[in-house]
Amino acid sequence: MSTANRTKLTVFALLTLAAASAGTAAPAVLALAAVTALIPIADALDRKPAPRPARRPAPEREPV
């Protein structure tokens, strides 16, 4: 997971805990928890597959 997304995950998790501790309405806490849970999913979808190694051209054959 990238550093930026790890920071976002930490901030949203702490925000969710603070909202729950402060007695915020349950739908707001659940919405924050849902956004927090989506961060790793978004990170996984954002990653690009590793590039394939370049293929070497086939060796040329000498005429017979």
N, CA, C and O atoms as a Tripos MOL2 file, in Angstrom:
@<TRIPOS>MOLECULE
protein
  256   255    64     0     0
PROTEIN
NO_CHARGES

@<TRIPOS>ATOM
      1 N           0.8580   -1.1660    0.0000 N.3       1 MET1
      2 CA          0.0000    0.0000    0.0000 C.3       1 MET1
      3 C           0.9050    1.2300    0.0000 C.2       1 MET1
      4 O           1.9220    1.2790    0.6910 O.2       1 MET1
      5 N           0.5080    2.2060   -0.7860 N.am      2 SER2
      6 CA          1.3220    3.4090   -0.9040 C.3       2 SER2
      7 C           1.2920    4.2120    0.4010 C.2       2 SER2
      8 O           0.3800    4.0650    1.2150 O.2       2 SER2
      9 N           2.2900    5.0470    0.5790 N.am      3 THR3
     10 CA          2.3870    5.8540    1.7910 C.3       3 THR3
     11 C           1.2130    6.8160    1.9150 C.2       3 THR3
     12 O           0.6880    7.0190    3.0100 O.2       3 THR3
     13 N           0.8040    7.4020    0.8090 N.am      4 ALA4
     14 CA         -0.3250    8.3440    0.8380 C.3       4 ALA4
     15 C          -1.6040    7.6350    1.2690 C.2       4 ALA4
     16 O          -2.3620    8.1640    2.0810 O.2       4 ALA4
     17 N          -1.8450    6.4580    0.7400 N.am      5 ASN5
     18 CA         -3.0530    5.7290    1.1150 C.3       5 ASN5
     19 C          -2.9680    5.1920    2.5380 C.2       5 ASN5
     20 O          -3.9880    5.0890    3.2190 O.2       5 ASN5
     21 N          -1.7810    4.8540    2.9900 N.am      6 ARG6
     22 CA         -1.6250    4.4210    4.3750 C.3       6 ARG6
     23 C          -1.9220    5.5830    5.3230 C.2       6 ARG6
     24 O          -2.5210    5.3870    6.3810 O.2       6 ARG6
     25 N          -1.5030    6.7930    4.9420 N.am      7 THR7
     26 CA         -1.7910    7.9780    5.7520 C.3       7 THR7
     27 C          -3.2890    8.2560    5.7610 C.2       7 THR7
     28 O          -3.8610    8.5440    6.8130 O.2       7 THR7
     29 N          -3.9290    8.1720    4.5940 N.am      8 LYS8
     30 CA         -5.3810    8.3710    4.5220 C.3       8 LYS8
     31 C          -6.1130    7.3630    5.3940 C.2       8 LYS8
     32 O          -7.0550    7.7170    6.1030 O.2       8 LYS8
     33 N          -5.6830    6.1120    5.3420 N.am      9 LEU9
     34 CA         -6.3170    5.0670    6.1330 C.3       9 LEU9
     35 C          -6.2010    5.3680    7.6260 C.2       9 LEU9
     36 O          -7.1670    5.2130    8.3730 O.2       9 LEU9
     37 N          -5.0320    5.7930    8.0510 N.am     10 THR10
     38 CA         -4.8170    6.1250    9.4570 C.3      10 THR10
     39 C          -5.6860    7.3010    9.8820 C.2      10 THR10
     40 O          -6.3130    7.2600   10.9400 O.2      10 THR10
     41 N          -5.7250    8.3330    9.0750 N.am     11 VAL11
     42 CA         -6.5220    9.5240    9.4110 C.3      11 VAL11
     43 C          -7.9980    9.1710    9.4840 C.2      11 VAL11
     44 O          -8.6750    9.5680   10.4320 O.2      11 VAL11
     45 N          -8.5080    8.4420    8.5170 N.am     12 PHE12
     46 CA         -9.9260    8.0850    8.5350 C.3      12 PHE12
     47 C         -10.2550    7.1380    9.6850 C.2      12 PHE12
     48 O         -11.3340    7.2360   10.2700 O.2      12 PHE12
     49 N          -9.3490    6.2280   10.0170 N.am     13 ALA13
     50 CA         -9.5930    5.3320   11.1500 C.3      13 ALA13
     51 C          -9.6540    6.1230   12.4570 C.2      13 ALA13
     52 O         -10.5340    5.8910   13.2860 O.2      13 ALA13
     53 N          -8.7190    7.0580   12.6370 N.am     14 LEU14
     54 CA         -8.7490    7.8850   13.8540 C.3      14 LEU14
     55 C          -9.9820    8.7830   13.8870 C.2      14 LEU14
     56 O         -10.5670    9.0010   14.9480 O.2      14 LEU14
     57 N         -10.3750    9.3010   12.7290 N.am     15 LEU15
     58 CA        -11.5740   10.1260   12.6490 C.3      15 LEU15
     59 C         -12.8170    9.3110   12.9940 C.2      15 LEU15
     60 O         -13.7150    9.8030   13.6780 O.2      15 LEU15
     61 N         -12.8680    8.0900   12.5310 N.am     16 THR16
     62 CA        -13.9950    7.2120   12.8430 C.3      16 THR16
     63 C         -14.0480    6.9120   14.3300 C.2      16 THR16
     64 O         -15.1190    6.9510   14.9370 O.2      16 THR16
     65 N         -12.9000    6.6120   14.9180 N.am     17 LEU17
     66 CA        -12.8640    6.3460   16.3610 C.3      17 LEU17
     67 C         -13.2530    7.5820   17.1640 C.2      17 LEU17
     68 O         -13.9690    7.4770   18.1600 O.2      17 LEU17
     69 N         -12.7890    8.7400   16.7390 N.am     18 ALA18
     70 CA        -13.1340    9.9790   17.4530 C.3      18 ALA18
     71 C         -14.6270   10.2580   17.3370 C.2      18 ALA18
     72 O         -15.2530   10.6840   18.3080 O.2      18 ALA18
     73 N         -15.2000   10.0270   16.1730 N.am     19 ALA19
     74 CA        -16.6360   10.2550   15.9950 C.3      19 ALA19
     75 C         -17.4450    9.2950   16.8490 C.2      19 ALA19
     76 O         -18.4520    9.6900   17.4360 O.2      19 ALA19
     77 N         -17.0260    8.0590   16.9270 N.am     20 ALA20
     78 CA        -17.7390    7.0810   17.7540 C.3      20 ALA20
     79 C         -17.6110    7.4220   19.2350 C.2      20 ALA20
     80 O         -18.5700    7.2750   19.9920 O.2      20 ALA20
     81 N         -16.4340    7.8750   19.6480 N.am     21 SER21
     82 CA        -16.2150    8.2310   21.0490 C.3      21 SER21
     83 C         -16.9830    9.4830   21.4420 C.2      21 SER21
     84 O         -17.4130    9.6180   22.5870 O.2      21 SER21
     85 N         -17.1570   10.3920   20.5000 N.am     22 ALA22
     86 CA        -17.8440   11.6470   20.7970 C.3      22 ALA22
     87 C         -19.3560   11.4820   20.7980 C.2      22 ALA22
     88 O         -20.0730   12.4290   21.1200 O.2      22 ALA22
     89 N         -19.8510   10.3260   20.4520 N.am     23 GLY23
     90 CA        -21.2860   10.0960   20.4640 C.3      23 GLY23
     91 C         -21.9840   10.5940   19.2150 C.2      23 GLY23
     92 O         -23.1670   10.9310   19.2580 O.2      23 GLY23
     93 N         -21.2710   10.6450   18.1100 N.am     24 THR24
     94 CA        -21.8660   11.0540   16.8400 C.3      24 THR24
     95 C         -22.9280   10.0340   16.4370 C.2      24 THR24
     96 O         -22.8490    8.8660   16.8200 O.2      24 THR24
     97 N         -23.9160   10.4720   15.6700 N.am     25 ALA25
     98 CA        -24.9930    9.5810   15.2410 C.3      25 ALA25
     99 C         -24.4310    8.3600   14.5200 C.2      25 ALA25
    100 O         -23.4250    8.4440   13.8150 O.2      25 ALA25
    101 N         -25.0860    7.2460   14.7070 N.am     26 ALA26
    102 CA        -24.6130    5.9770   14.1500 C.3      26 ALA26
    103 C         -24.4630    6.0070   12.6280 C.2      26 ALA26
    104 O         -23.4740    5.4740   12.1250 O.2      26 ALA26
    105 N         -25.3900    6.6020   11.8640 N.am     27 PRO27
    106 CA        -25.1790    6.6160   10.4080 C.3      27 PRO27
    107 C         -23.9070    7.3520    9.9860 C.2      27 PRO27
    108 O         -23.2580    6.9600    9.0170 O.2      27 PRO27
    109 N         -23.5520    8.4030   10.6980 N.am     28 ALA28
    110 CA        -22.3290    9.1330   10.3570 C.3      28 ALA28
    111 C         -21.0900    8.2900   10.6580 C.2      28 ALA28
    112 O         -20.1350    8.2800    9.8820 O.2      28 ALA28
    113 N         -21.1140    7.5900   11.7780 N.am     29 VAL29
    114 CA        -19.9790    6.7260   12.1350 C.3      29 VAL29
    115 C         -19.8690    5.5760   11.1350 C.2      29 VAL29
    116 O         -18.7650    5.2120   10.7310 O.2      29 VAL29
    117 N         -21.0060    5.0020   10.7350 N.am     30 LEU30
    118 CA        -20.9800    3.9100    9.7610 C.3      30 LEU30
    119 C         -20.5010    4.3950    8.4000 C.2      30 LEU30
    120 O         -19.8110    3.6610    7.6910 O.2      30 LEU30
    121 N         -20.8530    5.6060    8.0310 N.am     31 ALA31
    122 CA        -20.3830    6.1610    6.7620 C.3      31 ALA31
    123 C         -18.8640    6.3520    6.7960 C.2      31 ALA31
    124 O         -18.1760    6.0330    5.8260 O.2      31 ALA31
    125 N         -18.3500    6.8630    7.8930 N.am     32 LEU32
    126 CA        -16.8940    7.0140    8.0260 C.3      32 LEU32
    127 C         -16.2010    5.6550    8.0030 C.2      32 LEU32
    128 O         -15.1380    5.5090    7.4000 O.2      32 LEU32
    129 N         -16.7950    4.6720    8.6490 N.am     33 ALA33
    130 CA        -16.2120    3.3300    8.6560 C.3      33 ALA33
    131 C         -16.2170    2.7370    7.2480 C.2      33 ALA33
    132 O         -15.2720    2.0520    6.8560 O.2      33 ALA33
    133 N         -17.2770    2.9990    6.4930 N.am     34 ALA34
    134 CA        -17.3470    2.4820    5.1270 C.3      34 ALA34
    135 C         -16.2780    3.1180    4.2470 C.2      34 ALA34
    136 O         -15.6270    2.4320    3.4600 O.2      34 ALA34
    137 N         -16.0980    4.4230    4.3800 N.am     35 VAL35
    138 CA        -15.0540    5.1070    3.5980 C.3      35 VAL35
    139 C         -13.6810    4.5810    3.9880 C.2      35 VAL35
    140 O         -12.8200    4.3870    3.1300 O.2      35 VAL35
    141 N         -13.4770    4.3520    5.2670 N.am     36 THR36
    142 CA        -12.2080    3.8180    5.7460 C.3      36 THR36
    143 C         -11.9410    2.4340    5.1660 C.2      36 THR36
    144 O         -10.8070    2.1130    4.8100 O.2      36 THR36
    145 N         -12.9800    1.6190    5.0710 N.am     37 ALA37
    146 CA        -12.8190    0.2700    4.5370 C.3      37 ALA37
    147 C         -12.5670    0.2760    3.0320 C.2      37 ALA37
    148 O         -11.9790   -0.6680    2.5040 O.2      37 ALA37
    149 N         -13.0000    1.3170    2.3390 N.am     38 LEU38
    150 CA        -12.8170    1.3730    0.8880 C.3      38 LEU38
    151 C         -11.4130    1.8130    0.4660 C.2      38 LEU38
    152 O         -11.0310    1.6100   -0.6860 O.2      38 LEU38
    153 N         -10.6530    2.3990    1.3580 N.am     39 ILE39
    154 CA         -9.3230    2.9030    0.9940 C.3      39 ILE39
    155 C          -8.3970    1.7750    0.5100 C.2      39 ILE39
    156 O          -7.7710    1.9360   -0.5380 O.2      39 ILE39
    157 N          -8.2800    0.6440    1.2200 N.am     40 PRO40
    158 CA         -7.4120   -0.4260    0.7000 C.3      40 PRO40
    159 C          -7.9100   -1.0090   -0.6250 C.2      40 PRO40
    160 O          -7.1110   -1.4200   -1.4670 O.2      40 PRO40
    161 N          -9.2300   -1.0430   -0.8020 N.am     41 ILE41
    162 CA         -9.7870   -1.5540   -2.0540 C.3      41 ILE41
    163 C          -9.4180   -0.6210   -3.2090 C.2      41 ILE41
    164 O          -9.0170   -1.0710   -4.2820 O.2      41 ILE41
    165 N          -9.5590    0.6750   -2.9730 N.am     42 ALA42
    166 CA         -9.1990    1.6500   -4.0070 C.3      42 ALA42
    167 C          -7.7120    1.5730   -4.3310 C.2      42 ALA42
    168 O          -7.3160    1.7210   -5.4870 O.2      42 ALA42
    169 N          -6.8980    1.3430   -3.3200 N.am     43 ASP43
    170 CA         -5.4570    1.2290   -3.5510 C.3      43 ASP43
    171 C          -5.1460    0.0100   -4.4130 C.2      43 ASP43
    172 O          -4.3030    0.0800   -5.3070 O.2      43 ASP43
    173 N          -5.8160   -1.0950   -4.1500 N.am     44 ALA44
    174 CA         -5.5790   -2.3060   -4.9290 C.3      44 ALA44
    175 C          -6.0330   -2.1260   -6.3760 C.2      44 ALA44
    176 O          -5.3780   -2.6190   -7.2950 O.2      44 ALA44
    177 N          -7.1380   -1.4310   -6.5840 N.am     45 LEU45
    178 CA         -7.6290   -1.2130   -7.9410 C.3      45 LEU45
    179 C          -6.7650   -0.2200   -8.7140 C.2      45 LEU45
    180 O          -6.7030   -0.2690   -9.9420 O.2      45 LEU45
    181 N          -6.1020    0.6740   -7.9960 N.am     46 ASP46
    182 CA         -5.3120    1.7180   -8.6320 C.3      46 ASP46
    183 C          -3.9630    1.2060   -9.1260 C.2      46 ASP46
    184 O          -3.3560    1.8110  -10.0100 O.2      46 ASP46
    185 N          -3.5000    0.1210   -8.5740 N.am     47 ARG47
    186 CA         -2.1800   -0.3830   -8.9460 C.3      47 ARG47
    187 C          -2.1800   -0.9190  -10.3580 C.2      47 ARG47
    188 O          -3.1280   -1.5740  -10.7900 O.2      47 ARG47
    189 N          -1.1280   -0.6390  -11.0590 N.am     48 LYS48
    190 CA         -0.9850   -1.1210  -12.4240 C.3      48 LYS48
    191 C          -0.1700   -2.4160  -12.3940 C.2      48 LYS48
    192 O           0.7660   -2.5370  -11.6030 O.2      48 LYS48
    193 N          -0.5110   -3.3720  -13.2360 N.am     49 PRO49
    194 CA          0.2660   -4.6090  -13.2480 C.3      49 PRO49
    195 C           1.7030   -4.3400  -13.6970 C.2      49 PRO49
    196 O           1.9790   -3.3970  -14.4390 O.2      49 PRO49
    197 N           2.5780   -5.1720  -13.2360 N.am     50 ALA50
    198 CA          3.9850   -5.0200  -13.5910 C.3      50 ALA50
    199 C           4.1470   -5.2000  -15.1030 C.2      50 ALA50
    200 O           3.4980   -6.0570  -15.7040 O.2      50 ALA50
    201 N           5.0100   -4.3950  -15.7090 N.am     51 PRO51
    202 CA          5.1840   -4.5420  -17.1610 C.3      51 PRO51
    203 C           5.8170   -5.8910  -17.4900 C.2      51 PRO51
    204 O           6.6360   -6.4200  -16.7400 O.2      51 PRO51
    205 N           5.4160   -6.4170  -18.6180 N.am     52 ARG52
    206 CA          5.9850   -7.6840  -19.0560 C.3      52 ARG52
    207 C           7.4180   -7.4610  -19.5200 C.2      52 ARG52
    208 O           7.7390   -6.4040  -20.0630 O.2      52 ARG52
    209 N           8.2630   -8.4340  -19.3130 N.am     53 PRO53
    210 CA          9.6350   -8.2790  -19.8060 C.3      53 PRO53
    211 C           9.6410   -8.2240  -21.3370 C.2      53 PRO53
    212 O           8.8250   -8.8620  -22.0030 O.2      53 PRO53
    213 N          10.5610   -7.4640  -21.8590 N.am     54 ALA54
    214 CA         10.6590   -7.3170  -23.3190 C.3      54 ALA54
    215 C          11.0900   -8.6420  -23.9320 C.2      54 ALA54
    216 O          11.9600   -9.3400  -23.4100 O.2      54 ALA54
    217 N          10.4660   -8.9610  -25.0350 N.am     55 ARG55
    218 CA         10.8230  -10.1980  -25.7190 C.3      55 ARG55
    219 C          12.0070   -9.9360  -26.6400 C.2      55 ARG55
    220 O          12.0780   -8.9170  -27.3280 O.2      55 ARG55
    221 N          12.9060  -10.8640  -26.6300 N.am     56 ARG56
    222 CA         14.0460  -10.7500  -27.5390 C.3      56 ARG56
    223 C          13.6120  -11.2360  -28.9080 C.2      56 ARG56
    224 O          12.8450  -12.1930  -29.0150 O.2      56 ARG56
    225 N          14.0960  -10.5850  -29.9530 N.am     57 PRO57
    226 CA         13.7140  -11.0500  -31.2910 C.3      57 PRO57
    227 C          14.2870  -12.4460  -31.5420 C.2      57 PRO57
    228 O          15.3270  -12.8170  -30.9980 O.2      57 PRO57
    229 N          13.5970  -13.1910  -32.3600 N.am     58 ALA58
    230 CA         14.0520  -14.5430  -32.6910 C.3      58 ALA58
    231 C          15.3790  -14.4500  -33.4590 C.2      58 ALA58
    232 O          15.5570  -13.5560  -34.2860 O.2      58 ALA58
    233 N          16.2730  -15.3410  -33.1940 N.am     59 PRO59
    234 CA         17.5520  -15.3010  -33.9270 C.3      59 PRO59
    235 C          17.3220  -15.5510  -35.4180 C.2      59 PRO59
    236 O          16.4920  -16.3740  -35.8050 O.2      59 PRO59
    237 N          18.0620  -14.8370  -36.2270 N.am     60 GLU60
    238 CA         17.9250  -15.0060  -37.6760 C.3      60 GLU60
    239 C          18.6560  -16.2740  -38.1040 C.2      60 GLU60
    240 O          19.7400  -16.5960  -37.6180 O.2      60 GLU60
    241 N          18.0230  -16.9690  -39.0230 N.am     61 ARG61
    242 CA         18.6420  -18.2100  -39.5160 C.3      61 ARG61
    243 C          19.4190  -17.9090  -40.7850 C.2      61 ARG61
    244 O          19.0320  -17.0690  -41.5980 O.2      61 ARG61
    245 N          20.5060  -18.6080  -40.9250 N.am     62 GLU62
    246 CA         21.3010  -18.4430  -42.1480 C.3      62 GLU62
    247 C          20.6540  -19.2410  -43.2750 C.2      62 GLU62
    248 O          20.1500  -20.3410  -43.0500 O.2      62 GLU62
    249 N          20.6680  -18.6910  -44.4800 N.am     63 PRO63
    250 CA         20.0740  -19.4550  -45.5850 C.3      63 PRO63
    251 C          20.8830  -20.7340  -45.8370 C.2      63 PRO63
    252 O          22.1030  -20.7740  -45.6780 O.2      63 PRO63
    253 N          20.1640  -21.7450  -46.2260 N.am     64 VAL64
    254 CA         20.8100  -23.0520  -46.4550 C.3      64 VAL64
    255 C          21.3520  -23.1430  -47.8470 C.2      64 VAL64
    256 O          21.9280  -24.1650  -48.2200 O.2      64 VAL64
@<TRIPOS>BOND
     1     1     2 1
     2     2     3 1
     3     3     4 2
     4     3     5 am
     5     5     6 1
     6     6     7 1
     7     7     8 2
     8     7     9 am
     9     9    10 1
    10    10    11 1
    11    11    12 2
    12    11    13 am
    13    13    14 1
    14    14    15 1
    15    15    16 2
    16    15    17 am
    17    17    18 1
    18    18    19 1
    19    19    20 2
    20    19    21 am
    21    21    22 1
    22    22    23 1
    23    23    24 2
    24    23    25 am
    25    25    26 1
    26    26    27 1
    27    27    28 2
    28    27    29 am
    29    29    30 1
    30    30    31 1
    31    31    32 2
    32    31    33 am
    33    33    34 1
    34    34    35 1
    35    35    36 2
    36    35    37 am
    37    37    38 1
    38    38    39 1
    39    39    40 2
    40    39    41 am
    41    41    42 1
    42    42    43 1
    43    43    44 2
    44    43    45 am
    45    45    46 1
    46    46    47 1
    47    47    48 2
    48    47    49 am
    49    49    50 1
    50    50    51 1
    51    51    52 2
    52    51    53 am
    53    53    54 1
    54    54    55 1
    55    55    56 2
    56    55    57 am
    57    57    58 1
    58    58    59 1
    59    59    60 2
    60    59    61 am
    61    61    62 1
    62    62    63 1
    63    63    64 2
    64    63    65 am
    65    65    66 1
    66    66    67 1
    67    67    68 2
    68    67    69 am
    69    69    70 1
    70    70    71 1
    71    71    72 2
    72    71    73 am
    73    73    74 1
    74    74    75 1
    75    75    76 2
    76    75    77 am
    77    77    78 1
    78    78    79 1
    79    79    80 2
    80    79    81 am
    81    81    82 1
    82    82    83 1
    83    83    84 2
    84    83    85 am
    85    85    86 1
    86    86    87 1
    87    87    88 2
    88    87    89 am
    89    89    90 1
    90    90    91 1
    91    91    92 2
    92    91    93 am
    93    93    94 1
    94    94    95 1
    95    95    96 2
    96    95    97 am
    97    97    98 1
    98    98    99 1
    99    99   100 2
   100    99   101 am
   101   101   102 1
   102   102   103 1
   103   103   104 2
   104   103   105 am
   105   105   106 1
   106   106   107 1
   107   107   108 2
   108   107   109 am
   109   109   110 1
   110   110   111 1
   111   111   112 2
   112   111   113 am
   113   113   114 1
   114   114   115 1
   115   115   116 2
   116   115   117 am
   117   117   118 1
   118   118   119 1
   119   119   120 2
   120   119   121 am
   121   121   122 1
   122   122   123 1
   123   123   124 2
   124   123   125 am
   125   125   126 1
   126   126   127 1
   127   127   128 2
   128   127   129 am
   129   129   130 1
   130   130   131 1
   131   131   132 2
   132   131   133 am
   133   133   134 1
   134   134   135 1
   135   135   136 2
   136   135   137 am
   137   137   138 1
   138   138   139 1
   139   139   140 2
   140   139   141 am
   141   141   142 1
   142   142   143 1
   143   143   144 2
   144   143   145 am
   145   145   146 1
   146   146   147 1
   147   147   148 2
   148   147   149 am
   149   149   150 1
   150   150   151 1
   151   151   152 2
   152   151   153 am
   153   153   154 1
   154   154   155 1
   155   155   156 2
   156   155   157 am
   157   157   158 1
   158   158   159 1
   159   159   160 2
   160   159   161 am
   161   161   162 1
   162   162   163 1
   163   163   164 2
   164   163   165 am
   165   165   166 1
   166   166   167 1
   167   167   168 2
   168   167   169 am
   169   169   170 1
   170   170   171 1
   171   171   172 2
   172   171   173 am
   173   173   174 1
   174   174   175 1
   175   175   176 2
   176   175   177 am
   177   177   178 1
   178   178   179 1
   179   179   180 2
   180   179   181 am
   181   181   182 1
   182   182   183 1
   183   183   184 2
   184   183   185 am
   185   185   186 1
   186   186   187 1
   187   187   188 2
   188   187   189 am
   189   189   190 1
   190   190   191 1
   191   191   192 2
   192   191   193 am
   193   193   194 1
   194   194   195 1
   195   195   196 2
   196   195   197 am
   197   197   198 1
   198   198   199 1
   199   199   200 2
   200   199   201 am
   201   201   202 1
   202   202   203 1
   203   203   204 2
   204   203   205 am
   205   205   206 1
   206   206   207 1
   207   207   208 2
   208   207   209 am
   209   209   210 1
   210   210   211 1
   211   211   212 2
   212   211   213 am
   213   213   214 1
   214   214   215 1
   215   215   216 2
   216   215   217 am
   217   217   218 1
   218   218   219 1
   219   219   220 2
   220   219   221 am
   221   221   222 1
   222   222   223 1
   223   223   224 2
   224   223   225 am
   225   225   226 1
   226   226   227 1
   227   227   228 2
   228   227   229 am
   229   229   230 1
   230   230   231 1
   231   231   232 2
   232   231   233 am
   233   233   234 1
   234   234   235 1
   235   235   236 2
   236   235   237 am
   237   237   238 1
   238   238   239 1
   239   239   240 2
   240   239   241 am
   241   241   242 1
   242   242   243 1
   243   243   244 2
   244   243   245 am
   245   245   246 1
   246   246   247 1
   247   247   248 2
   248   247   249 am
   249   249   250 1
   250   250   251 1
   251   251   252 2
   252   251   253 am
   253   253   254 1
   254   254   255 1
   255   255   256 2
@<TRIPOS>SUBSTRUCTURE
     1 MET1         2 RESIDUE 1 A MET
     2 SER2         6 RESIDUE 1 A SER
     3 THR3        10 RESIDUE 1 A THR
     4 ALA4        14 RESIDUE 1 A ALA
     5 ASN5        18 RESIDUE 1 A ASN
     6 ARG6        22 RESIDUE 1 A ARG
     7 THR7        26 RESIDUE 1 A THR
     8 LYS8        30 RESIDUE 1 A LYS
     9 LEU9        34 RESIDUE 1 A LEU
    10 THR10       38 RESIDUE 1 A THR
    11 VAL11       42 RESIDUE 1 A VAL
    12 PHE12       46 RESIDUE 1 A PHE
    13 ALA13       50 RESIDUE 1 A ALA
    14 LEU14       54 RESIDUE 1 A LEU
    15 LEU15       58 RESIDUE 1 A LEU
    16 THR16       62 RESIDUE 1 A THR
    17 LEU17       66 RESIDUE 1 A LEU
    18 ALA18       70 RESIDUE 1 A ALA
    19 ALA19       74 RESIDUE 1 A ALA
    20 ALA20       78 RESIDUE 1 A ALA
    21 SER21       82 RESIDUE 1 A SER
    22 ALA22       86 RESIDUE 1 A ALA
    23 GLY23       90 RESIDUE 1 A GLY
    24 THR24       94 RESIDUE 1 A THR
    25 ALA25       98 RESIDUE 1 A ALA
    26 ALA26      102 RESIDUE 1 A ALA
    27 PRO27      106 RESIDUE 1 A PRO
    28 ALA28      110 RESIDUE 1 A ALA
    29 VAL29      114 RESIDUE 1 A VAL
    30 LEU30      118 RESIDUE 1 A LEU
    31 ALA31      122 RESIDUE 1 A ALA
    32 LEU32      126 RESIDUE 1 A LEU
    33 ALA33      130 RESIDUE 1 A ALA
    34 ALA34      134 RESIDUE 1 A ALA
    35 VAL35      138 RESIDUE 1 A VAL
    36 THR36      142 RESIDUE 1 A THR
    37 ALA37      146 RESIDUE 1 A ALA
    38 LEU38      150 RESIDUE 1 A LEU
    39 ILE39      154 RESIDUE 1 A ILE
    40 PRO40      158 RESIDUE 1 A PRO
    41 ILE41      162 RESIDUE 1 A ILE
    42 ALA42      166 RESIDUE 1 A ALA
    43 ASP43      170 RESIDUE 1 A ASP
    44 ALA44      174 RESIDUE 1 A ALA
    45 LEU45      178 RESIDUE 1 A LEU
    46 ASP46      182 RESIDUE 1 A ASP
    47 ARG47      186 RESIDUE 1 A ARG
    48 LYS48      190 RESIDUE 1 A LYS
    49 PRO49      194 RESIDUE 1 A PRO
    50 ALA50      198 RESIDUE 1 A ALA
    51 PRO51      202 RESIDUE 1 A PRO
    52 ARG52      206 RESIDUE 1 A ARG
    53 PRO53      210 RESIDUE 1 A PRO
    54 ALA54      214 RESIDUE 1 A ALA
    55 ARG55      218 RESIDUE 1 A ARG
    56 ARG56      222 RESIDUE 1 A ARG
    57 PRO57      226 RESIDUE 1 A PRO
    58 ALA58      230 RESIDUE 1 A ALA
    59 PRO59      234 RESIDUE 1 A PRO
    60 GLU60      238 RESIDUE 1 A GLU
    61 ARG61      242 RESIDUE 1 A ARG
    62 GLU62      246 RESIDUE 1 A GLU
    63 PRO63      250 RESIDUE 1 A PRO
    64 VAL64      254 RESIDUE 1 A VAL
